[in-house]
């Protein structure tokens, strides 16, 4: 049998546990995760769920990123993505220095068109393309906003910071995504936009979700919902409100609060019925499809994998839906199917995740952990399975 990936999450949990001088039983007691779950995770026979990882990270006082191994530095180096991170950091660092005398910003309309093209590129899964163009645009819009302080320019700057958040979070740079969000808040406040204020809380809540700090994430989504009430009534406010409810639903599910999750999903569905598919409103991809996709995620987070797999198979994704969201859904569905024992179905959805957005799937923690879970049973899967692992870099 082909060996398990040498550095899957379970292997890192074992290594970290031993560094702290803990037995498996002691780690189980500290994290309040069952002993058998920790044993299976360390052996690689079952991947550690996001809830398990967050509990272990909290018990060891580590970041979730440390436990799951992000960012995947070797793969980033091979794909020549690592060299694009430093310029983004530098662009984010000059936010308060005023207008750069060496930069002559183009008219607002051209800057806005470029900012929107970045949002489109990220949602198309073109992360490398977006990352390469992002630093220059951030610096140009920063100068424009300082030189001619107007709400629309500050909001445009917030949009570029949002793209920096998107890129850094997809590549696993949690520290950089947190910096991008701090800049987003700074620009949104100057742009006097309740909608951007609500979205900032939503994105920040997602950062806490990834770090396993669900209570703080819930407080942020609640705050975001209060802030968005101050926006002018209309489709924009409805879309941001609905997306906040979807984020809150996943947050509640990770906390194993099914009732609260269902309540948020129901409210999001009510809003989506009125807005219809609103994919391009702040590129949040909100609408009936996203509600159904989140129902799949919520069921999986509640360990209801049979129902999650059934729900996920019933989702009909429109052709115009963003490739990044499509890929994420296939990854979630693959995880649920893996847990139910549908190995072939799980692998087929991993292939769909890669086909939809290759760069995103390669660095997606759910894709990698699901592959790890399938590895032990790969004799039952087609020959292309091992080539997929080579592509992932495991």
Steps between C-alpha positions, in 0.01 A plus 500: 500500500617848416620678814289767663611859448790541739382833633121479514320677784489188715878462473544862605263447795716208614822698458360799691358274772838337553672840510272589790571166670136390487352155459204450267277462806631825650437689175151352484430625853641847430318547170179317598530298181453126523809283536401288198466810280852612589644151441332474157606852404864435593498170309351673198209256477255787548564870439459738789185708463520882527340474844758244614787711368370813670462323837852355479646837395330665796620231739860540381468881476596495134343646188285280282737582212788342694303179551388465139834612359403818315635666302619210284837658436655236272204498264486880501867512407452254215206702367702823541230645722718556806687786331170687452425521871768749603387774254146466637632543855693809394197650325287448811765664716491847339131565566559803727792669325287725285529546124814354342668782303636250247154366409260680265168318547271445204138622497255337741316313224815318389600416857151370574507281190833347607375445856196318366714288268696386806179393674399310187842335468495372859151357451615336179775330701774701330690564822845545348370756252323695775798483737740636238282803419384577852798690655524760225128569505492533879779760491337691216157511666663589835659804340174594325301480823749711695538755220125545445318370810155395382269228629510313169880489500523379859242231418703406194807468721296277732424283197870456420567406863214251475678338201820486706302320769356259242840411354684464831228290663475267200876445508498434874668820624280567801719778638494687170123461463459652848712801397295541181181501707638766734573715195153430363343627821720811491395583143132410555476741793630781279260398225199535731340178377280287725508227235879481513483513879273197499718313252811571705337327798404208275854453366648542845259239635623259230856552624388405851312203354823374344674549835232301683390799710130458434364708787692806381389427145137492611538831678644651181215378280250633754679837493506496122125444490447801725728718289342407167162612633637855471543466123244633255221246435551314175654197335854580617393503864296182454790315338752593771244414768432163342870420470553587866227252589674231293828566677325490836339167407836331437639658816213356704540158338871493586391569858263202467196727543266359236197700604680832466649393167157408361357832613768693311458281191125552498541877520759495221263294287219746559724786385632303201145437380460876469845584354532205265849410382710808585843365414651833400379710793837553670586162345368318806319245277192534718172347391296177516793289375734623771235429763475139381879467490519626858234248607740230383785657696292536815387137493861387457618719788229341717642155407182414308701374205231282341262795485778735390592271210136468398444876523820572308410271213168680461660842457474623141777752439426762233748538215571860596593411857860592601753222445648558847165441671431200276835348592441560871161325482646194326770482769237512776292234325807280450572516873145399590505210252836381630356480851200299377725250323417614146865500396446515126248783530734687732794475263287606203408817686865565584561485126215746445646732762831497314339548160294797624785694662837318487708757688246528780448124534875436525517714816157415643530332841178299449628362169828391654345346811238316296773361278680381812186325618463323165866401481475194723230353276647598165503141369127545444553818301617557141865529403465875463474526879875489557564756227259731683713464811811585301323815373410599857862455601429234763 
